[in-house]
Amino acid sequence: MYLAPEGEELEIAAAAADFIADALPIERLHQGAGPDMGAELRASLGEMGWFALALPEGDGGSGLSAVEHALFFREVGRQCGPLDILVQALACLSTYDGGLRAALIAGEQGAALLVPDGMGHRLIGAADARYGLAVMHQGAALHDLAVAKIEPRPALDPANSLAIVNDPGPVIDSIEGAYIWQLGQVGVAAMLLGLAEAALDAIVEYAKVRETFGKPIGAWQAVRHACADMAVSNEGARAQLWYAATALKEGRGDAQAHLDAAKHLANEAALFATDATIQLHGGIGVTDEHNAHLLMKHAALLARLFGGRNELLASLLHAELED
């Protein structure tokens, strides 16, 4: 076991960072590009094989692991990438139909996330998604949204669309086991880590150039200590994420406990960092033109998916770890 990526994993991380920064820069959310993953971006991601990183080679994927999966979605998070990129990757693993799987891998068909909400579901993702993916702890189901009645709703997070679906349509395929949920936890935790890192980077750069009383604000303890606290929180979340992803890769019996811990620490790090960076930026931090509110709103959504605070802490309370 190790706590940091190395070798080819770092090469994948660098390639993902370059691709996502070019194809999905956070500035798009200030330029009216709209939320979600459009058909063009979906096709571009599919062409590069990003949806199929953790899919076995025999099924048309890259045959990589949860570690590479985490490295990619960390970069997606840094740019406030839409959730349906992760959902598309999970959908590729949720069908036994070779033709449908190929269409999802290539980005020819889209998938959005179905989240239970009372008697119906919330749908998070692009309006043109043909399929809705419902992910539970012990399995996942792929629904055909072609006949579903979808009612759009305003979304807090500018990076994702939101709708209500009372009847998500027929289940066209399903898969049992915890693996899809676990990869979802890895992906969302990685996106939250990326948000936390982006928030810290933003305030560190600002603290170097913004001056008060003749000094950069980074010279004042009130700013320095807060940045240090953010860095410590991020490092804990990062180390736990790498460990959890490796535990899943190696099939450890306590992998779920490590994944729950990784998701909890990522939740806490992202919510803390995105809030603190707004406060430390001062007045500019609360303006619509700044990226800070985008990071905070995205973190607020992701922290509630694939395990919220109370659920994760309750699970960890009874967790048993291997030696």
C-alpha positions in Angstrom: 0.0 0.0 0.0 1.1 3.5 -0.7 -0.2 7.1 -0.1 0.8 8.8 -3.3 0.5 8.1 -7.1 3.7 7.3 -9.0 5.1 6.5 -12.5 2.4 6.0 -15.1 -0.3 7.2 -12.7 1.4 10.6 -12.6 1.5 10.7 -16.4 -2.3 10.0 -16.5 -2.9 12.8 -14.0 -0.8 15.2 -16.1 -2.7 14.2 -19.3 -6.0 14.6 -17.5 -5.1 18.0 -16.1 -4.1 19.3 -19.6 -7.2 17.9 -21.3 -9.7 19.1 -18.7 -8.2 22.5 -18.4 -8.5 23.0 -22.2 -11.9 21.3 -22.8 -13.7 22.3 -19.6 -12.1 25.4 -18.0 -14.0 26.9 -15.0 -14.3 30.2 -16.9 -17.0 28.6 -19.1 -19.4 29.1 -16.2 -18.9 32.9 -16.5 -19.3 32.9 -20.2 -22.8 31.4 -20.6 -21.6 28.0 -21.7 -24.2 26.4 -19.5 -24.1 23.5 -17.1 -23.7 19.8 -17.8 -21.8 17.9 -20.4 -23.0 18.7 -23.9 -22.9 16.3 -26.8 -19.7 17.7 -28.2 -17.8 17.4 -25.0 -19.2 14.0 -24.3 -18.0 12.8 -27.7 -14.6 14.4 -27.1 -14.2 12.7 -23.7 -15.4 9.4 -25.2 -12.9 9.6 -28.0 -10.1 10.0 -25.5 -11.3 7.0 -23.5 -11.8 8.9 -20.2 -15.2 7.3 -19.5 -13.7 3.8 -19.6 -10.6 4.1 -17.4 -11.8 1.6 -14.9 -13.6 -0.7 -17.4 -11.9 -4.0 -18.2 -10.1 -4.2 -21.5 -12.3 -7.1 -22.5 -15.3 -4.8 -22.3 -13.7 -2.1 -24.4 -12.1 -0.1 -21.5 -8.5 0.7 -20.4 -8.4 -1.9 -17.7 -7.0 0.5 -15.1 -8.0 0.9 -11.5 -9.7 3.1 -9.0 -6.4 5.0 -8.6 -6.4 6.3 -12.1 -10.2 6.9 -11.8 -9.5 9.1 -8.8 -6.6 11.0 -10.6 -8.9 11.9 -13.5 -11.8 13.1 -11.4 -9.6 15.1 -9.2 -8.8 17.2 -12.3 -12.5 17.3 -13.2 -13.2 18.7 -9.8 -10.6 21.4 -10.0 -12.5 22.9 -13.0 -16.0 22.5 -11.5 -16.7 19.7 -14.0 -20.3 18.5 -14.2 -21.3 15.4 -12.3 -22.6 13.7 -15.4 -19.0 13.0 -16.5 -18.7 10.7 -13.5 -22.2 9.3 -14.1 -21.3 8.4 -17.7 -18.2 6.5 -16.5 -20.3 4.6 -13.9 -23.0 3.9 -16.5 -20.4 2.2 -18.7 -19.8 -0.3 -15.9 -23.6 -0.8 -15.2 -24.7 -2.7 -18.3 -24.1 -6.1 -19.8 -25.3 -5.0 -23.2 -22.2 -4.7 -25.4 -23.8 -2.3 -27.9 -25.1 0.0 -25.2 -21.8 -0.1 -23.4 -20.0 0.9 -26.6 -22.4 3.8 -27.1 -21.8 5.1 -23.6 -18.0 4.7 -23.8 -18.0 6.7 -27.1 -20.3 9.3 -25.6 -22.9 8.7 -28.3 -25.6 8.4 -25.6 -25.6 10.3 -22.3 -26.4 9.4 -18.7 -27.6 11.5 -15.8 -27.8 10.6 -12.1 -31.1 9.6 -10.4 -31.2 10.4 -6.7 -34.2 9.2 -4.7 -36.3 12.0 -3.4 -39.5 11.1 -1.6 -41.8 9.1 -4.0 -39.8 10.2 -7.0 -36.2 11.1 -8.1 -34.1 14.1 -8.7 -32.2 14.0 -12.0 -28.8 15.6 -12.0 -27.3 16.0 -15.5 -27.8 17.1 -19.0 -31.3 17.4 -20.4 -30.5 15.3 -23.5 -29.4 12.3 -21.4 -31.1 9.2 -22.7 -30.4 7.1 -19.6 -30.8 7.7 -15.9 -28.5 5.8 -13.5 -29.6 5.0 -10.0 -26.7 3.8 -7.8 -27.3 2.1 -4.5 -25.0 0.5 -1.9 -25.5 -2.9 -3.4 -26.1 -2.3 -7.0 -27.0 0.0 -9.9 -29.9 0.3 -12.3 -29.9 2.0 -15.7 -33.3 3.5 -16.7 -34.5 4.5 -20.1 -35.6 8.2 -19.8 -37.2 8.3 -23.3 -40.7 8.2 -21.9 -40.1 9.8 -18.5 -41.8 13.1 -17.6 -38.9 15.4 -16.7 -39.6 18.6 -14.9 -36.7 21.1 -14.8 -35.9 22.9 -11.5 -33.6 25.8 -10.7 -30.2 24.5 -9.5 -28.0 26.0 -6.8 -24.9 24.6 -8.5 -24.3 26.4 -11.9 -22.3 23.4 -13.1 -25.2 20.9 -13.1 -28.8 20.9 -14.2 -31.5 19.7 -11.9 -34.9 18.1 -12.7 -37.7 16.1 -11.0 -38.7 12.7 -12.3 -41.7 10.9 -10.8 -41.3 7.8 -12.9 -37.8 7.3 -14.3 -38.9 4.8 -16.9 -38.2 1.1 -17.3 -35.0 -0.5 -16.0 -33.1 -1.7 -19.1 -30.1 -3.2 -17.2 -28.9 -3.6 -13.7 -25.8 -4.9 -11.9 -25.5 -6.2 -8.3 -22.6 -5.6 -5.9 -21.1 -2.6 -4.2 -18.5 -1.8 -6.9 -20.4 0.9 -8.8 -21.2 2.7 -5.5 -17.6 2.4 -4.4 -16.3 3.9 -7.7 -18.9 6.6 -7.3 -17.5 7.4 -3.9 -13.9 7.5 -5.2 -15.0 9.8 -8.1 -17.0 12.2 -6.0 -14.3 12.3 -3.2 -11.7 13.0 -5.9 -13.8 15.9 -7.3 -14.2 17.3 -3.9 -10.5 17.1 -3.3 -9.9 19.0 -6.6 -12.3 21.7 -5.5 -10.5 22.0 -2.1 -7.1 22.3 -3.9 -8.4 24.9 -6.3 -9.8 26.9 -3.5 -6.5 26.9 -1.6 -4.5 27.7 -4.7 -6.8 30.7 -5.4 -6.4 32.3 -2.0 -2.7 31.6 -1.8 -2.2 33.5 -5.1 -4.5 36.3 -4.0 -2.7 36.6 -0.7 0.6 37.3 -2.5 -0.8 40.4 -4.4 -3.6 41.9 -2.3 -2.2 44.4 0.1 -3.5 46.0 3.3 -1.6 48.5 5.5 1.3 48.3 3.1 1.7 44.5 3.3 0.4 41.5 1.3 -2.4 40.0 3.2 -0.5 36.7 3.3 1.8 38.4 5.9 -1.0 38.5 8.4 -1.5 35.6 10.8 -5.3 35.6 10.3 -4.7 34.7 6.6 -1.6 32.5 7.0 -3.1 30.3 9.7 -6.4 29.8 7.8 -4.4 28.8 4.7 -2.3 26.4 6.8 -5.5 24.9 8.2 -6.8 24.4 4.6 -3.5 22.8 3.5 -3.6 20.3 6.5 -7.2 19.4 5.8 -6.5 18.9 2.1 -3.5 16.7 2.8 -5.5 14.5 5.1 -8.2 14.1 2.5 -5.7 13.5 -0.3 -3.7 10.8 1.6 -6.9 9.0 2.6 -8.3 9.1 -0.9 -5.1 7.5 -2.4 -5.2 4.8 0.4 -8.9 4.1 -0.2 -8.5 3.9 -4.0 -5.6 1.5 -3.5 -7.6 -0.6 -1.0 -10.3 -1.0 -3.6 -7.8 -1.8 -6.3 -6.2 -4.5 -4.2 -9.6 -6.0 -3.1 -9.0 -5.4 0.7 -11.8 -6.5 2.9 -11.9 -3.1 4.7 -11.9 -1.1 1.4 -15.5 0.2 2.1 -14.4 1.6 5.5 -11.5 3.4 3.9 -13.8 4.7 1.1 -16.2 6.1 3.7 -13.4 7.8 5.5 -12.1 9.2 2.2 -15.5 10.6 1.3 -16.0 12.1 4.8 -12.6 13.8 4.8 -13.1 15.1 1.2 -16.5 16.5 2.2 -15.0 18.3 5.2 -12.0 19.6 3.3 -14.0 20.9 0.3 -16.7 22.6 2.4 -14.1 24.2 4.7 -11.7 25.3 1.9 -14.4 26.7 -0.4 -16.0 28.7 2.5 -12.7 30.0 3.8 -11.5 31.2 0.4 -14.6 33.3 0.1 -14.0 34.8 3.5 -10.3 35.5 2.9 -10.9 37.1 -0.4 -13.0 39.8 1.3 -15.6 41.7 -0.8 -14.4 40.3 -4.1 -15.0 36.8 -2.9 -18.8 37.2 -2.8 -19.1 38.6 -6.3 -20.7 36.7 -9.2 -17.6 37.3 -11.4 -15.3 35.4 -9.1 -14.8 31.7 -9.1 -15.1 31.3 -5.3 -18.9 30.9 -5.3 -18.7 28.3 -8.1 -16.4 26.2 -6.0 -18.5 26.5 -2.9 -21.8 25.6 -4.6 -20.3 22.6 -6.4 -18.9 21.4 -3.1 -22.3 21.8 -1.4 -23.8 19.5 -4.0 -21.1 16.8 -4.2 -20.8 16.6 -0.4 -24.4 15.2 -0.3 -23.9 12.5 -2.9 -22.5 9.0 -2.3 -22.5 9.5 1.4 -23.3 12.6 3.5 -21.8 13.4 6.9 -24.2 11.6 9.2 -24.4 8.5 7.0 -20.6 8.2 6.7 -20.0 8.7 10.4 -22.6 6.2 11.4 -20.9 3.6 9.0 -17.4 4.4 10.3 -18.6 4.0 13.9 -19.0 0.3 13.4 -16.2 -0.3 10.8 -13.6 -3.0 11.3 -10.2 -2.5 9.7 -7.7 -5.2 8.6 -4.1 -5.2 9.9 
